[in-house]
Amino acid sequence: MRLAGVLLELDRKQVEKITHQDIAVELGTAREVVSRHLKRFESEGWVRLGRGQVSIIDRPQIEALARPPLGD
């Protein structure tokens, strides 16, 4: 959920270059964790990964992931 929120914020700010390490620092987690989740997002067709770049492909899905579950 937090990763999806960061991706939306970076997209809103039109950040063009971002590394997995930069995102990990933003989230306070390990780069490996971010990389694993981004790979899963890519395999689902929600994002496209490139060198220093993460592009949102399925914005509604990423927005849904960024929303807290009902009842929270």
Summary of the structure (lengths in Angstrom):
residues: 72
radius of gyration: 11.5
end to end distance: 12.8
largest distance: 38.0
contacts: 173
relative contact order: 0.20
helix: 56%
strand: 11%
